[in-house]
Amino acid sequence: MNNLAVSLRPATIEEMCGQKHLCSPHSAFSKLLKSSTMPHCIFFGPAGVGKTTLAKIVAKTLELPFYELDATSVKVEEFRKIIAQHKHGLQRPLIFIDEVHRLSKTQQEVLLLPMENHEAIVVGASTENPYFTLSSGIRSRMMLFEFYPLETKDLEDILESVKRKNSFTIDDDARNYLIHSSAGDARSLLNLLEFALKIDLHVTLETLKALRPNALKDGISSDDSHYNLISAMIKSVRGSDVDAGLYYLARLIDGGESPDFIARRLAILASEDIGNANPNAITIASNTLFIVSKIGYPEARIPLSQCLIYLTCSPKSNSAYVAINDALAYVREQKALKVPQHLKSPSPKGYLYPHDFGGWVKQKYLEKPLKFYSSKSVGYEKTLNEWLEKITKKP
């Protein structure tokens, strides 16, 4: 039997399972492809949901030379060689880079000019949002397309496609386990099925569990999906319910959720929901993010638990979150204010240096008065209020 994941790979965008927001006839992505134009792209989302497949479909549809590279092992010379090889050709190559967020700064810089000059179409794929790691130059040249876990119906369709092309039988309980334990990952489903069929052409639950004892984390079609569990954990921490937060954390860990992902969400919460009510919260969360990235499971469960408990027990304030949102809304919707002359660089005459006046002196910092920050006077914010009041009321 041929490799199922390879033999069943869709050849056209119409054959793709899932990703309807990208592959349906009326989607922006499909319209771009049908118009024979394609921007540089970043495909990001879970493993086994069609990122590589769609890149190959783009290359085939546009009849472009296709090069598949891995950012963890690619060398700068490979980029240059591919681009040079097609420099005077009629067609640009499509360079597909898996794990694109792992490109070094030098590798990214080498791609900038060819991307700007349209000497190649660059498509990067990642299981994480690479916008956190790619340079602004790369980001500004690429369109971001998110991929989602396949739904149960998509996996059922894939299984039926395998059955049409291969002669085998499968018990109902084995079929359910095969689909639901694959957690929206088509590659995972096909790999498990392939090795089960090497054992016996009648697939049983016992065989599947011998090969995969535990289900992967829940797929998007489940009520207890990855998104719902992380949402419930964050809301429990925000609501100061320690045991509920620990329960959902345990569910995420047991389901195989990345410790980095959990720690990133806790770090966001530390600033968004606690902020200056307990400034140490973001330090704890930042340290947790660093620690779990170095140690991984099973030990990562311990600092994650410590951080979650600390954040849950901390006083809560979203004043920093609200303040920056209000400030951004004003900047985007209103005419830009002029910087007062005495605040421009280099410091001109008229600027009053606060340290020359004991730490504070009254002067104009905005063209007109604006108000964005409103303290909740919770926890350490109360101390900050007292400091500010003492500073600005200094005789």
Residue, then its C-alpha position, 0 to 999 in steps of 0.5 A: m500500500n502506498n503512503l496514504a498521506v501522499s497518495l490522497r493529497p488533493a491536486t486542485i483547490e476544489e479537492m481540498c478538505g476543510q479550510k472553506h474560508l480559503c478554498s470555497p469558490h467565493s473566497a478571496f484566496s480562490k479568486l486570487l488563484k483563479s486570476s493567476t495572481m498570488p502574493h507572498c503568503i504565510f500559512f499558519g495553523p495546526a499540523g496536518v490541515g493542508k498548508t503544504t498541500l495548498a502551496k503545491i496546489v498554487a504552484k500546480t495551478l499557476e504552473l510554477p516551479f515548486y521548491e520545498l524547503d525547511a527553515t530549520s536546515v535551509k542555507v542562504e545559498e539555496f535561496r540564491k541558487i533557486i532565484a538565480q536559476h530562474k532569473h531569466g526564465l519565463q516563470r517565477p519559482l514558488i519557494f515553500i518554506d516550512e517552519v518559516h518562523r525559524l528563519s534567521k535574520t540573515q536568511q530573511e534579509v536575503l529574501l527581501l530583495p527577491m520578494e520586492n522584485h517579484e523574482a519568486i513567490v515565497v510561501g511560508a508555513s508555520t504551526e505558530n503565528p510567525y508574525f511574532t518572529l519575522s522581521s517587519g520587512i518580511r511581514s510587510r511583503m506577505m499576506l497572512f492566511e490562517f488554517y484551522p483544524l479539520e472538522t469531524k465531517d472533513l475527516e470522515d470524508i477523507l476516511e471514505s476516500v481511503k475506503r473507496k481506493n483500498s479494500f479494508t473494513i473497520d469497526d464502528d468504535a475504531r472508526n470513531y476513535l480514528i477520527h476523534s483521536s486525530a484532533g483535526d489532523a488529516r496526516s495523523l489520521l492517515n498515518l495511524l490508519e496506514f500502519a493499522l492496515k499493515i497489521d490487519l485489513h480489518v481495523t479494530l479499536e484494540t489495534l488503533k490503541a496499541l499504535r496510539p494509546n492516547a488521543l491528541k488534543d481535541g479537535i475544533s469540532s468538539d465542545d471541549s476544543h482547544y479554543n474553548l478550553i483555553s478560553a475557559m482557563i483564562k476566564s477562570v483566572r480572570g474570575s479568581d477561581v483557582d480550582a477552575g483555572l487548574y482544572y482547565l490547565a490540566r485538561l490542556i496539558d493532558g490534551g497535549e497543548s503546547p506549554d509555550f502557548i499556555a504560557r503566552r496566554l497567561a503572559i497576555l492575561a497578566s498585563e491585560d487583566i492584572g496590570n499595575a494592580n500587581p506589576n509583579a504578575i507580568t514578571i512571573a508570567s514572563n519568567t514562566l514563558f522563558i522557563v517552559s520554553k527551556i524544559g518542556y513537559p512533563e516538568a513544565r506543568i509545575p511552573l505553569s501551575q505556579c504562574l496560574i495560581y499567582l495570577t488567579c490570586s492577584p488583584k485585577s485591573n484592566s485599566a492599562y488595557v482600556a487606556i491603550n485601546d482608547a488612545l489607539a482609537y483616538v489616534r486612528e479616528q482623529k486628526a493627529l495633534k502637533v507636537p508642542q515646540h518645546l518637546k521636539s528633538p533636540s530639546p529647544k528652548g522652553y523645555l523645562y527639565p523636571h529634574d531641575f525642579g525637584g522631579w516635577v514641573k507643570q508644563k504642556y505636553l499635548e496640543k490639547p488636553l486628552k484623557f485615556y487612563s482611568s485607574k481602578s485604584v485596585g492593589y498597587e494601582k492605589t499606590l501609583n495613584e498616591w505617588l502621582e498625586k504627591i508628585t503633581k501636587k508638589p509645591 
